[in-house]
Amino acid sequence: MKSQKEYDAKTFPVTRASFSLTRNCNLRCTYPCFTNGCRVGDMPLDVAKKCVDFLFKNAVEYNEKEVEISFWGGEPLLRWFLLQEIVLYAEEKSAQTAVRVSFGGTTNGMLLTPEKFDFLDKHRIFFMVSFDGTKETPDYHRKTKEGFGSHKIIERNLRAVLKKCPIYRIRMSPFAERIEYFFEDCKSIFDLGCNYLMFSPVYESNFTEEKWLIWEEQCKKVVDYMKELKDQGRKVEIEHFKS
């Protein structure tokens, strides 16, 4: 009889993982972050390679066809050269094992600049970009180290990347203080050229019963706008509405 450990490994082999390249970030958001404000800790290259080896070993051993690697932080693009090393190493392992590899991740968009596009495009690395909509909403909480709003820089980078790769996705962080502008924020994102977004609410903000009701009405307006776009021949999606 097989042990529980053997059964779990065979039934649920680990072939996908998020690589936390750094806990550091180039923003100083004033709403809670899952790093809890910790700015110390970078992933060494040798640890990253061991992680890649582990994923491919499992894929080969349990006859899985694909390995998935996501890049996280902090802000993963602060470790751009490490990210490139990991991608190239994983692609070598893919060629050796005939196991496909795909890449993704989440970025705040501040460093998602055109000089990176060729590498990202060549290796099919598709990031989800954290962005909250109209200027006033991102700039309310998402500030630089110097205390300035981040909207202008991120919107500029988003326009460039969406022009080159329209399948990029956006993740919003709706919060109570600006929830009455949720429709405007979603509309501005769709108007940028993004066709897919999801959201992770800032539950720690002051979501009173009144705020929840406002959000419900805002969501209905968003759905009406999505219907308008569909009637015009453009399909846009919001993950939470879809699921």
Legacy VTK file of the C-alpha trace (Angstrom):
# vtk DataFile Version 3.0
C-alpha trace
ASCII
DATASET POLYDATA
POINTS 243 float
0.000 0.000 0.000
1.348 3.405 -0.966
1.995 6.021 1.653
-0.090 9.217 1.797
2.991 11.167 0.647
3.396 9.010 -2.460
-0.312 9.227 -3.256
-0.374 13.023 -2.965
2.736 13.437 -5.130
1.283 11.284 -7.887
-2.208 12.731 -7.749
-1.155 16.356 -7.404
2.389 16.657 -8.779
3.888 20.120 -8.301
4.582 21.412 -11.795
3.619 25.057 -11.353
4.968 27.621 -8.920
5.277 31.314 -8.195
8.854 32.552 -7.891
9.132 35.460 -5.453
12.116 37.167 -7.065
12.278 39.931 -4.456
10.337 41.405 -1.572
11.487 44.867 -2.565
9.181 47.209 -4.455
9.545 50.535 -6.229
6.151 51.708 -4.936
5.056 52.523 -1.407
1.333 51.796 -1.545
-0.599 53.074 1.440
-3.120 50.245 1.490
-2.088 46.863 2.935
0.206 44.707 0.817
0.678 40.947 1.138
4.396 41.512 1.773
3.401 43.312 4.997
5.893 46.077 4.242
8.905 43.723 4.262
11.545 45.038 1.819
14.295 42.489 2.524
14.902 39.300 0.597
15.948 38.424 -2.946
15.859 35.009 -4.600
19.388 33.795 -5.447
19.940 32.329 -8.917
21.012 28.931 -7.552
17.762 28.650 -5.577
15.775 29.618 -8.673
17.511 26.908 -10.724
16.799 24.302 -8.027
13.140 25.289 -8.160
13.105 24.901 -11.941
14.797 21.498 -11.639
12.185 20.419 -9.082
9.273 21.353 -11.341
10.678 19.569 -14.386
11.631 16.506 -12.343
8.023 16.196 -11.206
6.693 16.754 -14.712
8.895 13.993 -16.147
8.297 11.575 -13.267
4.528 11.913 -13.363
4.153 12.351 -17.118
2.900 15.918 -16.979
3.083 17.906 -20.208
3.738 21.428 -18.964
5.539 23.431 -16.301
4.180 26.845 -15.352
6.304 29.560 -13.731
4.946 32.861 -12.429
7.097 35.787 -11.328
6.114 37.596 -8.148
7.446 39.996 -5.564
7.580 42.668 -4.319
8.061 43.914 -7.833
9.575 41.121 -9.956
10.808 43.430 -12.727
13.287 44.911 -10.247
15.138 41.602 -10.803
14.949 41.763 -14.598
18.286 40.036 -15.193
17.413 37.214 -12.778
14.077 36.789 -14.540
15.860 36.452 -17.872
18.278 33.864 -16.441
15.383 31.803 -15.084
13.517 31.911 -18.386
16.533 30.804 -20.408
17.387 28.040 -17.931
13.793 26.767 -17.892
13.701 26.729 -21.678
16.871 24.638 -21.704
15.190 22.145 -19.375
12.132 22.177 -21.616
14.235 21.302 -24.661
15.958 18.486 -22.766
12.748 16.936 -21.409
10.153 17.753 -24.111
8.004 19.288 -21.346
6.458 22.613 -22.315
7.095 25.650 -20.141
4.991 28.798 -19.838
5.615 32.016 -17.950
3.480 34.665 -16.321
3.432 36.913 -13.309
2.167 40.132 -11.801
3.807 43.552 -12.027
2.868 47.044 -10.924
3.761 48.206 -14.448
6.273 50.889 -13.453
9.133 49.000 -15.146
7.129 47.411 -17.972
8.956 49.508 -20.534
9.387 49.004 -24.313
13.023 47.856 -24.089
11.730 44.706 -22.360
9.014 43.957 -24.905
11.158 41.987 -27.368
12.317 39.533 -24.705
8.847 39.223 -23.197
7.305 38.675 -26.618
9.948 36.208 -27.825
9.572 34.038 -24.731
5.806 34.539 -24.420
5.881 36.004 -20.919
2.526 37.588 -20.164
2.226 39.700 -17.048
-0.893 40.783 -15.248
-0.561 44.481 -14.465
-1.841 45.960 -11.207
-3.686 49.149 -12.097
-6.752 50.815 -10.611
-8.190 52.985 -13.382
-8.609 56.759 -13.673
-5.833 59.011 -12.401
-7.398 59.779 -9.036
-7.901 56.133 -8.027
-4.356 54.716 -8.493
-2.806 57.924 -7.192
-4.874 57.702 -3.990
-2.840 54.755 -2.663
-0.245 53.675 -5.250
2.548 56.149 -4.665
6.246 56.207 -5.459
8.963 56.255 -2.813
8.975 60.032 -3.169
5.241 60.234 -2.481
4.099 60.955 -6.042
1.230 59.195 -7.799
2.116 56.326 -10.146
-0.776 56.616 -12.615
0.976 58.620 -15.329
3.925 56.230 -15.663
1.876 53.029 -15.504
-0.743 54.257 -17.968
2.005 55.208 -20.440
3.569 51.747 -20.150
0.173 50.045 -20.410
-0.690 51.868 -23.616
2.582 50.693 -25.145
2.330 47.064 -24.059
-1.366 46.720 -24.982
-0.625 48.119 -28.432
1.971 45.385 -28.927
0.201 42.622 -27.016
-3.559 43.154 -26.503
-3.956 39.979 -24.408
-2.280 41.555 -21.370
-4.545 41.540 -18.330
-5.109 44.063 -15.570
-5.790 43.453 -11.889
-7.592 46.166 -9.960
-7.663 46.684 -6.189
-11.020 48.391 -5.500
-11.223 50.163 -2.158
-14.042 51.798 -0.253
-12.855 55.408 -0.488
-13.165 55.406 -4.302
-15.774 52.681 -4.876
-18.316 55.179 -6.250
-15.951 55.571 -9.224
-15.643 51.840 -9.950
-17.531 52.139 -13.242
-15.363 55.031 -14.422
-12.220 53.123 -13.441
-13.284 49.974 -15.311
-14.345 51.990 -18.355
-11.000 53.789 -18.463
-9.190 50.452 -18.440
-11.300 49.038 -21.267
-10.809 52.293 -23.170
-7.036 51.818 -22.881
-7.429 48.688 -25.001
-7.503 46.053 -22.268
-10.075 43.317 -22.857
-9.695 41.357 -19.627
-9.478 42.411 -16.010
-9.994 40.987 -12.575
-10.058 42.577 -9.151
-8.869 41.923 -5.612
-10.751 44.200 -3.216
-8.943 45.967 -0.401
-11.143 44.489 2.301
-9.197 46.371 4.962
-10.627 49.668 3.694
-13.852 51.037 5.173
-16.451 48.918 3.370
-19.659 49.868 5.150
-23.029 48.444 4.113
-23.635 51.654 2.187
-20.368 51.204 0.283
-21.300 47.624 -0.678
-24.612 48.846 -2.075
-22.833 51.582 -4.048
-20.446 48.988 -5.453
-23.359 46.790 -6.496
-24.866 49.643 -8.498
-21.474 50.449 -10.005
-21.075 46.820 -11.095
-24.427 46.948 -12.879
-23.234 49.995 -14.821
-20.056 48.127 -15.747
-22.092 45.172 -17.058
-24.229 47.529 -19.144
-21.063 49.013 -20.657
-19.673 45.537 -21.374
-22.936 44.787 -23.209
-22.521 47.974 -25.251
-19.034 46.898 -26.284
-20.278 43.404 -27.143
-22.973 44.892 -29.381
-20.195 46.814 -31.136
-18.329 43.554 -31.784
-15.789 43.781 -28.960
-15.635 41.134 -26.251
-14.358 42.210 -22.844
-14.344 40.141 -19.665
-14.129 40.623 -15.917
-13.073 37.380 -14.281
-15.294 37.723 -11.206
-18.387 38.497 -13.279
-17.619 35.547 -15.525
-17.126 33.040 -12.698
LINES 1 244
243 0 1 2 3 4 5 6 7 8 9 10 11 12 13 14 15 16 17 18 19 20 21 22 23 24 25 26 27 28 29 30 31 32 33 34 35 36 37 38 39 40 41 42 43 44 45 46 47 48 49 50 51 52 53 54 55 56 57 58 59 60 61 62 63 64 65 66 67 68 69 70 71 72 73 74 75 76 77 78 79 80 81 82 83 84 85 86 87 88 89 90 91 92 93 94 95 96 97 98 99 100 101 102 103 104 105 106 107 108 109 110 111 112 113 114 115 116 117 118 119 120 121 122 123 124 125 126 127 128 129 130 131 132 133 134 135 136 137 138 139 140 141 142 143 144 145 146 147 148 149 150 151 152 153 154 155 156 157 158 159 160 161 162 163 164 165 166 167 168 169 170 171 172 173 174 175 176 177 178 179 180 181 182 183 184 185 186 187 188 189 190 191 192 193 194 195 196 197 198 199 200 201 202 203 204 205 206 207 208 209 210 211 212 213 214 215 216 217 218 219 220 221 222 223 224 225 226 227 228 229 230 231 232 233 234 235 236 237 238 239 240 241 242
